[in-house]
Amino acid sequence: MQMTSTDRTADVVIIGAGIAGTAAAYYLAKGGAKVIVCEKGVIAGEQSSRNWGFVRQQGRDPAEIPLMMEANKIWRGLERELNADLEWLAAGNMVTFANDEEAAGWEDWRQLAQGYGLSAKILSRSELDAMIPGNALACQGAILTESDGQAEPTKVTAALARAAEGRGVEFQTNCAVFEVETTAGAVSGVVTEHGVIRAPVVVCAAGAWSGRMLRGLGLKLPQMWIKGTVARTTPGPIISHTATWTGVAFRQRRDGSFNIAQRSADHDLTIDSILNLPSFLGSFASNRRAIKLHLNRLSLDLLRGSFSKAALAKELTTYRILDPAPNMKVVNETLQTLHRLLPETKDVTIERSWAGYIDMTPDMLPTIGAVDQPSGLVLATGFSGHGFGMGPIVGRLVAELIQKGEPSLDLSAFRFSRFHDGTNLTPHSVV
Ligand SMILES: Cc1cc2nc3c(=O)[nH]c(=O)nc-3n(C[C@H](O)[C@H](O)[C@H](O)COP(=O)(O)OP(=O)(O)OC[C@H]3O[C@@H](n4cnc5c(N)ncnc54)[C@H](O)[C@@H]3O)c2cc1C
């Protein structure tokens, strides 16, 4: 790459202003780095503002438990650190179980978590009824991790970005990165729609787009987009602030409104569905009933970008914000289920609904860390539907890796090479 007088420079360029990229920018700036974040749309326009807002250690793959325990400590002080209201509520996370087999699965996980020093309790049906009086949940009992919590996704990344800007981070919104450039096997910068930025380190935190971005570097990141639908209700009587999964997932906010969702998800078929199918056969088979397949406009639009740089550039600027239509059948069914399971919610109605594309990996684990080639490229992506809670610790670990050469927690389970070195990619997370 020839340097021109208009080229800009940074210590680190971050691709994507979701929670992963923004938290990394915040911690890097705290450590004194000059950081530029390039975002093709707006800050937290995609997954990071569209999620349920569960911040849970519960049900995590063992590899993620230490990260989430450390994340939990950060979350507890985050409102103070960022001087912002994040609607943080440390009221626990709960999952109900229907029978002895499910109860045994959760007891196994509880013991495993205990081995890491994370405490969770199995609740009998009567203990659950004492927590949520008048419920009509169809279950035998539940697991409760009291130290878990919830926060409001529309506030968290925005607050991290404000704090990062306060420390000198530059956010370039409406600025897609088209390409990561390399010189002699090392990252040398990025080509954006507004020119070149030279930097020795680039963090790819491009969420659902990471697989497409990395293809240009000859790196194959298996990723599948799954569309999740979410709805928010009007405020109702306060029933429980414990974020709960029981056929419907719900979390009741301070104002009494609920975020509600269901397990069912949609997959809009694209060329990537076919290219990545071999890596995902296992998870498709086990979630066959929960995932509905669709052919639509997106399927056609995302056809060419898989094969040409110019077409990828067009996709990145056409889809500045992935804003898929929510599945209204799911929204209506979810509300009816909420009314049935929690009769006190009978008068709440849907205030708004939305959807988001989740970036799944075959083992449902993220990829966090540097790749072998090119040097200087760090990945923080593939959070598989549970990266909101992890965001702050991921940002801190990425900064440690770049600035100290060594993260304070073991990231080996999240290495990129696991997709290509014969590692067994069976998912172990319980939820
Ligand atoms: C419906 C739903 C429910 C969820 N519920 C939960 C939950 O309860 N708890 C939980 O922990 N997690 C949950 N998640 C997952 C969580 O939201 C994500 O794992 C997390 O937000 C991922 O953050 P990210 O920064 O990696 O990606 P994103 O937030 O998707 O950000 C990536 C950004 O990169 C930008 N970008 C991409 N390519 C480029 C490019 N070439 N140039 C410039 N910018 C680019 C995109 O525009 C985007 O803004 C849920 C997700 C969804 C969709």
The ligand as an ORCA input file, in Angstrom:
! r2SCAN-3c Opt
* xyz 0 1
  C     -32.499    -11.311     19.129
  C     -31.226    -11.406     19.893
  C     -31.230    -11.712     21.258
  C     -30.041    -11.791     21.972
  N     -30.070    -11.922     23.341
  C     -28.920    -11.851     24.066
  C     -28.949    -11.833     25.486
  O     -30.001    -11.811     26.114
  N     -27.756    -11.832     26.150
  C     -26.556    -11.825     25.497
  O     -25.511    -11.865     26.158
  N     -26.518    -11.758     24.143
  C     -27.650    -11.770     23.413
  N     -27.615    -11.693     22.045
  C     -26.323    -11.674     21.369
  C     -25.636    -10.326     21.429
  O     -26.514     -9.303     21.049
  C     -24.447    -10.366     20.480
  O     -23.662    -11.526     20.725
  C     -23.550     -9.151     20.632
  O     -24.305     -7.971     20.600
  C     -22.526     -9.161     19.502
  O     -21.834     -7.948     19.530
  P     -20.820     -7.629     18.366
  O     -20.187     -6.335     18.726
  O     -19.962     -8.813     18.137
  O     -21.716     -7.524     17.032
  P     -22.747     -6.424     16.536
  O     -23.479     -5.775     17.624
  O     -23.563     -7.082     15.472
  O     -21.809     -5.315     15.892
  C     -21.051     -5.511     14.721
  C     -20.980     -4.169     14.008
  O     -20.044     -4.260     12.955
  C     -20.483     -3.433     11.898
  N     -19.781     -3.855     10.674
  C     -19.843     -5.068     10.095
  N     -19.036     -5.092      9.009
  C     -18.456     -3.882      8.924
  C     -17.536     -3.293      8.009
  N     -17.031     -3.996      6.980
  N     -17.178     -2.008      8.193
  C     -17.657     -1.291      9.240
  N     -18.548     -1.791     10.129
  C     -18.933     -3.076      9.981
  C     -21.976     -3.679     11.869
  O     -22.667     -2.646     11.205
  C     -22.298     -3.768     13.363
  O     -22.720     -2.531     13.884
  C     -28.803    -11.623     21.295
  C     -28.778    -11.294     19.936
  C     -29.981    -11.164     19.237
  C     -29.930    -10.750     17.788
*
